[in-house]
Amino acid sequence: MSSLLNNSGHWQQRARETRRLADSVDDQEAKQTLLKIAEEYERLARRAASRDGRDDRDDRDERDRNGHTA
């Protein structure tokens, strides 16, 4: 389990998947809930990256290019 906690790529992927799901949902309350969950996945990714000593700016830049903000 600790390996997943320290794997920023895992949490970034979960955030991307959750945002894609949110994009497909018509219910605004469900959409907002999914977007909040995606933000929490991003927070976990940043924490994992900081524990790993990685700089996650490249991943943020990619999200920005895809129209999603952190």
Contacts in CASP RR format, 6 or more apart in sequence:
PFRMAT RR
TARGET T0000
AUTHOR 0000-0000-0000
METHOD contacts of the structure
MODEL  1
MSSLLNNSGHWQQRARETRRLADSVDDQEAKQTLLKIAEEYERLARRAAS
RDGRDDRDDRDERDRNGHTA
4 10 0 8 1.000
5 44 0 8 1.000
5 48 0 8 1.000
6 48 0 8 1.000
6 51 0 8 1.000
6 52 0 8 1.000
7 48 0 8 1.000
8 45 0 8 1.000
8 46 0 8 1.000
8 48 0 8 1.000
8 49 0 8 1.000
8 52 0 8 1.000
8 54 0 8 1.000
8 56 0 8 1.000
8 59 0 8 1.000
9 45 0 8 1.000
9 48 0 8 1.000
9 59 0 8 1.000
10 45 0 8 1.000
10 48 0 8 1.000
11 41 0 8 1.000
11 42 0 8 1.000
11 44 0 8 1.000
11 45 0 8 1.000
11 48 0 8 1.000
12 41 0 8 1.000
12 42 0 8 1.000
12 45 0 8 1.000
12 56 0 8 1.000
12 59 0 8 1.000
14 38 0 8 1.000
14 41 0 8 1.000
15 38 0 8 1.000
15 39 0 8 1.000
15 41 0 8 1.000
15 42 0 8 1.000
15 45 0 8 1.000
16 38 0 8 1.000
16 63 0 8 1.000
16 68 0 8 1.000
18 34 0 8 1.000
18 35 0 8 1.000
18 37 0 8 1.000
18 38 0 8 1.000
18 41 0 8 1.000
19 34 0 8 1.000
19 35 0 8 1.000
19 38 0 8 1.000
19 68 0 8 1.000
21 34 0 8 1.000
22 30 0 8 1.000
22 31 0 8 1.000
22 34 0 8 1.000
22 35 0 8 1.000
22 38 0 8 1.000
25 31 0 8 1.000
25 34 0 8 1.000
38 68 0 8 1.000
39 70 0 8 1.000
42 70 0 8 1.000
45 56 0 8 1.000
45 59 0 8 1.000
46 56 0 8 1.000
49 55 0 8 1.000
49 56 0 8 1.000
60 70 0 8 1.000
63 69 0 8 1.000
63 70 0 8 1.000
END
